[in-house]
């Protein structure tokens, strides 16, 4: 006569054998998410640093143009000085904003504000170049323009790198149990739209 295990006992034995493997799998998934989240946060800090660096350069350009405009003492320079002072004020306001990549509306608002500031800066630079003859020959100003261009390029690269790791992280997060993810503090991160850099 064959010995038969009761179904409940067989199920309990299966759980005893399989449960540690399931816990190990869940632990591996959590480790993977944690590692990816660390990479996302690192890439985000690069993006954030590049934005802050760029707006510092805007402020330095504005200060340089104001100094040159004041030295030339032409009455037509008042408009340039006023626009550059407005840029410096906008930079100070923007620097006080903490960019939150987990808040899509706040992130988009920051990116929109930064783009408006960049457009304002480009217009003011064009006006200053037309009005201030000494500006074109000023080495500090030319150096700052090169820094600004490089900074904008670094924002694009950092944003692209960030978007890649966010995509990997978000894809892994979608495979993970949503309730367990939320309880563990994992949440979706937002992409930086490519048109913003």
Secondary structure per residue as TSV (DSSP state, phi and psi in degrees):
chain	resnum	aa	ss	phi	psi
A	1	X	-	360.0	133.5
A	2	X	-	-79.4	145.6
A	3	X	-	-89.5	125.5
A	4	X	-	-111.1	132.4
A	5	X	-	-83.5	139.4
A	6	X	-	-61.9	146.7
A	7	X	H	-56.4	-41.2
A	8	X	H	-64.4	-39.4
A	9	X	H	-67.9	-40.5
A	10	X	H	-62.9	-41.9
A	11	X	H	-64.5	-41.5
A	12	X	H	-63.6	-40.8
A	13	X	H	-65.6	-39.2
A	14	X	H	-62.3	-42.2
A	15	X	H	-63.1	-41.6
A	16	X	H	-61.6	-39.8
A	17	X	H	-76.9	-41.4
A	18	X	H	-84.9	-29.3
A	19	X	H	-58.3	-45.8
A	20	X	H	-60.9	-35.9
A	21	X	H	-66.1	-40.3
A	22	X	H	-65.1	-44.0
A	23	X	H	-62.1	-38.8
A	24	X	H	-64.7	-41.4
A	25	X	H	-63.1	-45.2
A	26	X	H	-62.1	-41.2
A	27	X	H	-63.1	-38.9
A	28	X	H	-66.0	-41.5
A	29	X	H	-61.3	-43.2
A	30	X	H	-65.3	-40.2
A	31	X	H	-62.7	-41.1
A	32	X	H	-63.1	-46.0
A	33	X	H	-62.5	-42.0
A	34	X	H	-62.8	-43.1
A	35	X	H	-63.9	-44.5
A	36	X	H	-65.7	-38.9
A	37	X	H	-63.1	-40.3
A	38	X	H	-60.3	-42.0
A	39	X	H	-66.5	-40.3
A	40	X	H	-60.9	-47.3
A	41	X	H	-62.7	-38.5
A	42	X	H	-64.4	-47.1
A	43	X	H	-65.0	-37.3
A	44	X	H	-62.6	-42.0
A	45	X	H	-61.7	-34.0
A	46	X	H	-64.4	-43.7
A	47	X	H	-61.0	-49.9
A	48	X	H	-59.2	-44.6
A	49	X	H	-61.5	-39.4
A	50	X	H	-67.3	-39.8
A	51	X	H	-62.6	-45.4
A	52	X	H	-65.6	-38.6
A	53	X	H	-62.4	-43.4
A	54	X	H	-61.6	-44.0
A	55	X	H	-71.8	-26.3
A	56	X	H	-63.9	-40.2
A	57	X	H	-64.8	-40.1
A	58	X	H	-55.7	-45.1
A	59	X	H	-64.7	-41.2
A	60	X	H	-64.2	-39.9
A	61	X	H	-62.9	-46.5
A	62	X	H	-58.9	-43.4
A	63	X	H	-63.6	-41.0
A	64	X	H	-63.3	-45.3
A	65	X	H	-65.2	-42.2
A	66	X	H	-60.0	-44.2
A	67	X	H	-60.9	-45.6
A	68	X	H	-66.1	-43.0
A	69	X	H	-63.3	-40.5
A	70	X	H	-67.4	-34.9
A	71	X	H	-67.9	-32.1
A	72	X	H	-79.2	-21.5
A	73	X	T	52.3	29.0
A	74	X	-	-84.2	146.9
A	75	X	T	-67.6	-26.4
A	76	X	T	-71.8	-12.1
A	77	X	H	-77.8	-12.4
A	78	X	H	-59.7	-39.5
A	79	X	H	-65.5	-40.3
A	80	X	H	-65.4	-46.5
A	81	X	H	-60.1	-43.5
A	82	X	H	-62.0	-44.2
A	83	X	H	-68.5	-36.6
A	84	X	H	-70.5	-35.9
A	85	X	H	-66.9	-35.6
A	86	X	H	-64.5	-39.0
A	87	X	H	-64.0	-44.8
A	88	X	H	-59.4	-40.4
A	89	X	H	-65.0	-43.5
A	90	X	H	-62.2	-39.7
A	91	X	H	-62.3	-46.1
A	92	X	H	-60.2	-40.0
A	93	X	H	-66.2	-42.9
A	94	X	H	-69.0	-34.7
A	95	X	H	-66.1	-25.8
A	96	X	T	-80.7	-8.9
A	97	X	-	-86.4	127.9
A	98	X	-	-88.4	120.9
A	99	X	-	-78.4	126.8
A	100	X	-	-113.4	104.0
A	101	X	T	-71.7	-7.8
A	102	X	T	-92.9	-5.0
A	103	X	-	-113.6	99.4
A	104	X	H	-58.7	-43.0
A	105	X	H	-64.7	-44.8
A	106	X	H	-66.3	-39.8
A	107	X	H	-62.9	-47.7
A	108	X	H	-63.7	-37.1
A	109	X	H	-64.0	-43.7
A	110	X	H	-62.1	-47.3
A	111	X	H	-61.8	-40.6
A	112	X	H	-63.4	-44.9
A	113	X	H	-63.1	-42.2
A	114	X	H	-63.4	-41.4
A	115	X	H	-64.1	-40.0
A	116	X	H	-62.7	-40.9
A	117	X	H	-63.9	-41.6
A	118	X	H	-63.0	-41.7
A	119	X	H	-64.4	-41.9
A	120	X	H	-61.7	-42.5
A	121	X	H	-63.2	-45.2
A	122	X	H	-62.0	-41.0
A	123	X	H	-64.4	-44.0
A	124	X	H	-65.8	-37.2
A	125	X	H	-65.7	-42.6
A	126	X	H	-60.5	-45.7
A	127	X	H	-62.2	-43.5
A	128	X	H	-64.3	-40.2
A	129	X	H	-63.1	-37.0
A	130	X	H	-71.7	-35.6
A	131	X	H	-92.2	-32.8
A	132	X	-	-107.5	100.4
A	133	X	T	-62.7	-32.1
A	134	X	T	-74.2	-15.4
A	135	X	T	-65.1	-42.3
A	136	X	T	-61.8	-29.5
A	137	X	T	-93.2	-3.8
A	138	X	-	-77.1	116.5
A	139	X	H	-64.4	-39.5
A	140	X	H	-60.7	-45.8
A	141	X	H	-62.1	-46.5
A	142	X	H	-62.5	-39.5
A	143	X	H	-64.0	-41.0
A	144	X	H	-66.2	-36.6
A	145	X	H	-62.3	-42.0
A	146	X	H	-64.2	-41.2
A	147	X	H	-61.7	-41.2
A	148	X	H	-62.7	-45.5
A	149	X	H	-61.2	-44.7
A	150	X	H	-63.4	-38.4
A	151	X	H	-64.8	-41.7
A	152	X	H	-64.2	-38.3
A	153	X	H	-65.7	-39.9
A	154	X	H	-66.1	-33.5
A	155	X	H	-61.9	-44.0
A	156	X	H	-62.0	-44.9
A	157	X	H	-66.2	-47.5
A	158	X	H	-62.3	-39.1
A	159	X	H	-66.7	-41.0
A	160	X	H	-62.3	-47.2
A	161	X	H	-61.4	-40.8
A	162	X	H	-61.4	-47.2
A	163	X	H	-59.8	-36.1
A	164	X	H	-63.5	-48.9
A	165	X	H	-71.4	-30.2
A	166	X	H	-65.4	-40.7
A	167	X	H	-61.3	-45.7
A	168	X	H	-62.3	-45.6
A	169	X	H	-63.4	-48.7
A	170	X	H	-62.8	-37.3
A	171	X	H	-63.9	-42.7
A	172	X	H	-64.9	-40.2
A	173	X	H	-62.2	-37.0
A	174	X	H	-66.4	-28.3
A	175	X	H	-79.6	-21.1
A	176	X	S	-83.3	150.7
A	177	X	-	-60.3	122.6
A	178	X	H	-59.6	-42.9
A	179	X	H	-66.8	-43.7
A	180	X	H	-65.2	-38.7
A	181	X	H	-62.6	-46.5
A	182	X	H	-63.5	-41.9
A	183	X	H	-66.4	-26.3
A	184	X	T	-89.5	-2.2
A	185	X	T	89.5	8.6
A	186	X	-	-85.7	135.1
A	187	X	-	-146.0	161.8
A	188	X	-	-67.3	142.9
A	189	X	-	-107.1	151.5
A	190	X	-	-97.7	150.0
A	191	X	-	-80.9	155.8
A	192	X	-	-92.2	117.5
A	193	X	-	-58.3	133.9
A	194	X	G	-62.8	-25.7
A	195	X	G	-70.2	-7.9
A	196	X	G	-90.2	-7.4
A	197	X	-	-128.8	360.0
